[in-house]
Amino acid sequence: MATAAKSHFCLEGRLLGFTPGASSPRKFMTVQTSTGEISVKLSKSLRLMLLGYLTAGDWIRLVGKQKLDPETQEWRYKAHEVIKISERRSLSPRLASPIAAAKPAPHQPQKVLVCNKSDCRKRGSGALCDFLETALAASGRAEQITVKQTGCMDRCKTGPHVVFMPGKQRYSKVTAAMLPDLIQKHLQG
């Protein structure tokens, strides 16, 4: 029996609606993405949380795990995080303000520092590192930009923490859904 390939995903699209499963009336959501229409299974914790929060037509960002079915060769998606976004895909107002707004000089190496101490690790810093490395490799910038796990950055109760270098822009309570906007803002060029 062949094993299925698994990886993280982050995608954006327009919510078309919810579809029921055997045990839940909102087990799946149908999303129109730039590559077509897909069905995404919702984690149990999201099913009730999204009730009344999303309606058909909303632009959303989904983060979760995808698995390639070895028999059908089709991807199956399971979302662990769903965020309503504007159509323009602007930065979420929940983002913390950066400490410094300096733009990196072109000759300075770019790094992303991710706290990897226990409190931040419990809140998902390991998945953030995986997502960053995957996104940078997919964009062909993994050689120019380093993702580094660090020791404690203090303020443990507001983790996980991510710092973009060399400008020292620091963000707290970072989730994988926030990373595409942060990468676009800080790691272009």
N, C-alpha and C positions, 0 to 999 in steps of 0.2 A: 504494500500500500504506500503510495507516494505521500510525502508530507506537504502541507500547504505552506506557501510563502506568506510571511506576515511582515507588516511594517506599519509605521504611523502615517496618518494622512491629515492634511489640513486643506479644506476646499471651501469655495464660496459659491453661492448661487441664490436663486429665488425659490422660496418655499412654495410648492404646488399644493401640498396638503398632507394630511396624516392618513395612514391606512392601518386597519386593525390586524392583530395577530390572533392566535388561538386563545391567549390568556389576557390580552389587553387591547382596548379600543384604539390606543395610540402607540402601538409597538414600533411602527415604521413611519418615516417621513419620506415624501418624494420631493426631490430637489432638481431644478433645472440648472445645470452648470454650463460652462462654455463648451464642454465636450459632449453634452447631451443630458438626458434625464436619468437619474439614478435613484435607487431606493436605499435608505440608510436605516439600520436598526438602531433604536434608541436604548441606552442603558436604562435599567429600571429606575435609577434615581432621577433621570431626566423626564420620564414620562409624565409624572404629575407636576413637576416643576414648570414645564412648558405650557401647561393648561392655562389659557388666557393670556400668555405672554406673546405667543406667535400666532399670526393669522396668514392665510394663503396670500402670497404676493410679497411678503417680507423678504428682504435681503438678509442672508444669514451666513455665518462662518461656522463650519463644523470641524471639530478636532476629534480624532479617535484612532482606531486601529483598523487596518484593512487586511483581508486575507484572500489569497488567490485559491479558488476552488480547483483542485487538481483534475477533476472530471470535466467540468464545464469550461475551465480556463477563464472564468469571469471573477471579477473582484467582488467581495462582499464587504460592506462597510458597517462598522458599529461605532456610533458617536458617543463620546464621553463628555463632550462640552459643546454647547451651541450658544452662539452669541448673535443677537440682532445687530446688523450694521447698516450704515447708510449706503445708498447706491454708489456714492463717490468713494467709499472705502476709506474714510478719513479715520484718524486716530481716535480710539475710544476715549470718552471723557474720563473713564475710570483710571487711566494711566496716571501714575505719579509724575510730577514735574521733574525734569532732569535737574541735577544739582548745578551742572555747568552746561552752557549752550554752545561751547566752542566746537567748531567744525575741525575734523582732523586734517592736518597738513598732508599733502599727497605723498610725501616721502616717509611718513611715520607708519609703522605697521599697525594694522587694525586687529583688535582682539575683542572677544566677548568673554567676560568673566562671569561664571555662574557659581554661586555659593553651593557647596556640597556638604556642609555640616548637617548634623542630624535633623534639626527642625526644618531646614529648607529641603532636605532630601525627602522627609516625610510628606512635604507639600508638593513634591513632583519635580525637583530640580534635575534629577537624572533623566526624566523624559524630555525636559527642556533642552538638555545637552544633546540628546539623540536627535531631536527635531532640528536643532540648529545645524548640526553636522550634516544631516540629510538634506536640508534646504540649501546649504552652501555647496555641497557636492553636486546637487541637481543644477545649480546655477553656474557651476564651473569656477566658483571662487574659493573652494576649500584650501587651495594652495596659498592664497593671499590673506585669508582671514583665519585666525586661530581661535578655537573655542577651548577655554581653559577652566577646569573646575578648581575652585579655591577653597580656602578655609573660611571660617566665620567672618561675615561682614557686619556683625552686630545687628541690632533690631530684629532678633530672631522671630518674634511673633508676627512680623509683616513679610515673611519670606514666601516664596523664594525670591532672591535678589539677583538681578542681572546688571552688569556694568559694561557699557560700550566704551572701548578705549580707541584712541588716546584722549578723547574728549571728556572722559569720566562721567558720562551720562548714566545715572543710576535709576533703576526702576524696582519697585517693590510689588509683591503679590502678582508676579508675572505668571501668566498661563500660556499654554501653547497657542491658543487662539490669538493672543496679542503679538506673538513673534513675527508674523509676516509684515505687519505695520512697522514694528520696531526695526526689522531688517531693512525695509525700504527706506526708513527715515535715516538710519545711521550708517548703513553699510553699502551705500551706492557708490559706484565709481571704482 
